[in-house]
Amino acid sequence: MRHHPASGRTSLYLASHASHIIGWPVEKGRALIEELIAFATQPQFVYQHHWTVGDLVIWDNRCTMHRGRPYDDTQRRVLHRTTVSDRANTLEQEGLLAISAA
């Protein structure tokens, strides 16, 4: 869990790449992760974009679970990724990532 720095809302930092919960038996932790993902991906919580020319989609990676979907590879696609940050990333925020000064 983490708290969004601007809104203060609590969000779960999870996705299918999560493997376990620290301090829990692996099977029990994995079962909870699967249950949480199943809850979070219910249709009423999912946005699926249907692209049209000129569309721009922006999301906040700090509190959005997202996944690429199959697409028509005969169509030209252009992606520009921009990352804006005024805060430390999640691992830095939680003190789990040691950053060494060069």
Secondary structure, 3 states (H helix, E strand, C coil): CEECCCCCCEECCCCCCCCCCCCCCHHHHHHHHHHHHHHHCCHHHCCCCCCCCCCCCCCCCCCCCCCCCCCCCCCCCCCCCCCCCCCCCHHHHCCCCCCCCC
